[in-house]
Amino acid sequence: MNNPTAPPLAPARDVGLDLARGLLMAWIVIFIHGTFWLHVIPPRPGAWLLFEMPPIFVITGAAYFLGEGAKQGRLQPANYLDFLMRRGVRIYVPYLAYVLVAALIVTVVKWDGPLTAGEIGARLWAWLNPVTRGAGHTWKMLSWHLWFVAPFLLVTALMPLITTKRAPGFVKPWMLATIAGLIVLALSQARFSAPLDDQLIKNTVFYAFWASFGFILAAMPKRWSVADYALVLALAAAGMIGAALLQPASVTLDMQQNKFPPNGMFFLFSCAWMAVLLIGARLITPEQSEALSRSPLVRPFMNAGYSIYLWQGVGYSLAAYFGGELRLNIYLVWIAAIALTMALGLFFSPLERIRLPKRAAR
């Protein structure tokens, strides 16, 4: 007999989003940072494969729509504060565990005499603050990847604000890309002086666009056709080629340089890759996604991707240090870095699942 007072079942997770997130995290941890941190392949050609961050934020926006976006009263102060607290805990607590260990590692390996209370305070604050992320108190690769956390927190906090309006039905991807591209281009010409953080501002604006785009995609997943994405791909490629030919002295095709902070060239590059990925996604059936999601090689990155991402700083740093001391082959160091990263990430992954209780709806 049905119980009319039973609470509704929580919606099932979107397998496609979880799979895409897991594959991207695996790509970053295994290939991208193997390339740029250990120089497994030359970084110049590898820079053309730096497509991972815009899709991560597209997934963030889509996940926000599925989890929060249809709720009423999202901007009421109590509801918004509840959202910030719940999301903040899920992002910051795993980060907190990582940076405390990182600060301890720095203290051990860079011990240089008496550690005063002032030095301890400065070291802890440098690590606890995701904007500074250990600046002046780090070692090897411990903090190289943590630039992501501060814009991720800010974009997450902005999602209820920047998704209050839906894009009109006539809007096409090339229109959104044109508007966002002009904003990114204008920002790339500006310089924000201290105490403002120039890179943080530009990263947040850049990735907020991609999160908003993900929200639109989740709201109407079949709204645009392959032809719409193909047009964006053609326009983005033409823009990159034109910029390189017309301004060779001021434009570089090295996407690693264009990425920090993201400029107009990196935006065109990201548009081209996003179009390719969205076209490719149309070719994958739900049955294929389901089958791939059950792979034991993919599941860890689906279930603990954020933790694995964080702990790669320790995994790669320790593998590189001991590999150098033992004069190991770089490919052995790479394998050791991945294995250590996976082990640490899975060990600390329960912190990802800490949840504050939801505020009762009013």
Buried (B, 14 or more C-beta within 10 A) or exposed (E): EEEEEEEEEEEEEBBBBBBBBBBBBBBBBBBBBBBBBBEBEEBEEBBEBBBBBBBBBBBBBBBBBBBBBEEEEBEEEEBBEBBBEBBBBBBBEBBBBBBEBBBEBBBEEEEEEEEEEEBEEEBBEBBBEBBBBBEEBBBBBBBBBBBBBBBBBBBBBBBBEBBEEEBEEEBBBBEBBBEBBEBBBEBBEEEBEEEEBBBBBBBBBBBBBBBBBBBBBBBEEEBBEEEBBBBBBEBBBEBBEEBEEEEEEEBBBEBBEBBEBBBBBBBBBBBBBBBBBBBEBEEEEEEEBEEBBEEEEBBBBBBBBBBBBBBBBBBBBBBBBEBEEEEBEEEEBBBBBBEBBBEBBBEBBEBBEEEEEEEEEE
